[in-house]
Amino acid sequence: MSIDQALLKRADNKCELCSSQEALSTYDVPPITLKSLDKSLLVCSNCLNQIENPDQMVSSHWRCLSDRMWSQTAAVQVMSWRLLKRIKGEGWPEELLEMLYLEDDVKKWAVDDAMIRAIDEPTLDINGVAFAAGDSAIMTKDIFITGANFTAKRGAVIKNISLTDNSRQIEGNLNGTRIVLGGRTLKKV
Ligand SMILES: [Zn+2]
């Protein structure tokens, strides 16, 4: 079965966000390195247009997400989170966001989105330089890492940084351990 066939089956031939059956197409939920069913979403032209044009968001259209965000499909959860985030100023989307629990790996995928980063504050290093996923950085002071029970020393290199949903913090690897650090304690390299 091709990805498109499998997707139509999963989606039951309906938009996976608003259940419309009109002008359906596949949307690859970014970031995409390889096309896959897991990263595909079947959407109608109305949803697709609003996804691709944030300035054309009609928030009432997205009331459907109060139901759809409970989907078992990670791609649906990710897009529900991202779309609610875009319109959270309306009040009710913010309440839904508070209820929407995402598994760690799904949350990572959800926040890894240029549009979301543009809405949220960028995560900055000690010099005010914005972090991006995959960056490395140097510790600018000693910090005791409570959860890991060791001290990250000044001058140590933190690798493979990823952004978190807290704009003041990043995650990165030190000595094979994944730790969370304040962006301002680091200098991007
Ligand atoms: Zn739709």
Boltz pocket constraint, residues with backbone or C-beta under 6 A from the ligand:
constraints:
  - pocket:
      binder: B
      contacts: [[A, 15], [A, 16], [A, 17], [A, 18], [A, 19], [A, 20], [A, 43], [A, 44], [A, 45], [A, 46], [A, 47], [A, 48]]
      max_distance: 6.0
